[in-house]
Amino acid sequence: MAVKRPAKLRVILNPDDTRKLILLDGIPQTMEQLMDEVRKVCGLNGNLRLQYQDRDFGDALMNLTSTAELEDLATVKVIPITDDCSQGFNLTVFDDLVSTPLDDTVLLSTPSSSVSTRTQMWPREFPVPTFSYDTELQLEKGNAVYRSNMTRLTLSSKTKSDVLEKVAEEIFKYKAYPTDADFSDVAEALLKKHPCLSESGSYNGCYGWKQRLKTKMGNYRTQLKGIECSELLVNSLKSKAPEDALPAKKVKRPKRGEANHIPDIPTGETPDKLENERLSLLSEVKKRNNRAVIKDKMDKTFSLQRQEIVEKQSGMEELKGRWPALFTMDEINAEFMRITTVPLQPLFLASLDKHHSKLIEIIKNKGGVVREKTRNILKVLDQSLEVDLKRECLLKCLIVYLGEDVDKLIKEYLVVQKDEAETELERCTMAVFVIREEDPLQPPHDIGIVIEGVEVLDELPSVAHACAMLLGLIYALNMSYPSELKHTFDALQNIFMEIEPKKMTRRVCSLSVKL
């Protein structure tokens, strides 16, 4: 009879109380046994629900319905279950602790951050801030007059300055370098809330405010640059090489809607401390079952890593040597979330499934070259019910529909061609490689990613996962989209990930309208 091995679980009771649960007989077979252990060891009473980190969804919290989902050193969160028809749930953690209400949406961990760290992307509707009391009073009366007789409010220099200052600060919470369309959104939101600010002589009443906001944002960036804001300091003439010391040369701005492009070093940290953390990461990645420690250290060194990647633009071999933890699925998902505030893998796969039927319908109705090139892909799609294969076929059809070459992104080889594949991939700039048998319906032997001739990931679950990871690596390594796949990656970013959807190319926009 096999000997049961002890298991350890990290149990989160509330944001300020985390316990270690040691299970001498291993993880229990049933949920009832596990919950009894949690109640006994942690001193809990009443009904409860357990949640765990699901790897398939980027470590998002999911309700635990089977202990088979758990492994040694997993993290479990306790959620109280309340019943309005009874006296309620009483969560008691020994006598010296006060019962604390828990929220299902509390994250298991938050990255080390500073004031400059952004927590969300540019909003769909810009939130106009609250101004000083006297400004708000003037605007309230001005709006009432405007609604009664359409008389516009004439602002004093002080009031106008207050409006511009507060709005510029609100803009910077989302972006340091807003686009022209972003300024239009802000000006329109300002006039929607305060119609008395509309101006005559403008086709929409807010053109003048849009131009003033552009000027104010430029001045505000200069002000923040003076107090050494990392995101802005990187573009100062002093930070550039002598041959590049021109205002418009090699400006390092977010390329694709990155919320945290170059964050400041967290409060209480120094470059030297973070460098020591980076060095300790090199040994931590060699240990087994060490995901929690690695994730914590990657969170802490995020600002150092971004400054190094964006400013130095090192080669792939050097980056793999200095930041080996970055080249794993878990950390690519985490890094994408840090940079964009958007989950990578779960949203990518869910969007593929969401648009699958409509996109296949659009492609089947297309004639000419698209129909000819997708015939064999659609034939495989019709023969299989396997989800990963359906997603793979959808991605290939998308590439063809956008007028680009599937082989530029997904390079497929037979098992007998492995040596030939290695030679060819060494000359490849960026691609997903697939090693499989002749039967396309059979699961591949290997799926991986090559960047600059270096294999950065292998043994990935599917081609769809590989494409998601490649998109994540492009963000994490601050790379540009390959020119021969520009429309494909634009579609993945704008339509499927919904990042910067207002900056679609005409071809991608046309597809978006049809979807």
Buried (B, 14 or more C-beta within 10 A) or exposed (E): EEEEEEBEBBBBBBEEEEBEBEBEEEBBEEBEBBBEBBBEBBBBEBBBBBBBBBBEBBBBBEEBEEBEBBEBBBBBBBBBEEEEEEEEBEBEBEEEBEEEEBEEEEEBBEBBBBEBBBEEBBEEEBEBBEBBEEBEEBBEEBBEEBEEEEEBBEBEEEBBEBBBBBBBEBBBBBBBBBBEEBBBBBBBBBBEBBBBBBEEEBEEBBBBBBEBBEEBBEEBBEEBBEEEBBBBBBBBEEBBEEEEEEEEEEEBBBBBBBBBBBBBBBEEBEEEBBEEBBEEBEEBBEEEEBBBBBBBBBBBBBBBBBBBBBBEEBEBEEBBEBBBBBBBBBBBBBBBBBBBBBBBBBBBBEBBEEBBEEBBEBBEEBEEEBBEBBEEBBEBBEEBEEBBBBBBBBBBBBBBBBEBEBEBBBBBBEEEEEEEBEEBBEEBEBBBBBBBEEEBEEEBBBBBBBBBBBBBBEEBBBBBBBBBBBBBBBBBBBBEBBEEBBBBBBBBBBBBBBBBBEBBBEBBBEBBEEB
